[in-house]
């Protein structure tokens, strides 16, 4: 019976250590994410300051809407380029390999 109690105490201790480590990693990841968000915001502000008259490009917008803007690079007009396939493999494609 003492062996079972010692085993359970060890498991509880390991779980507590694991939970503490996971919480610490979670906080670190949240800090990294917030830092990344700040960097993206700064870059967006810099780009906007350099080109204030450029309308934003909406990814996934209809080609007709993108074609109205002369500032959209031609490579964003996938249908004009003849590309009709997916941009990235689907999960089903990855599972099949």
Secondary structure by P-SEA (a helix, b strand, c coil): caaaaaaaaaaaaaaaaaaaaaaaaaaaaaaaaaaaaaaaaaaaaaaaaaccccccccccccaaaaaaccccccccccccccccccccccaaaaaac
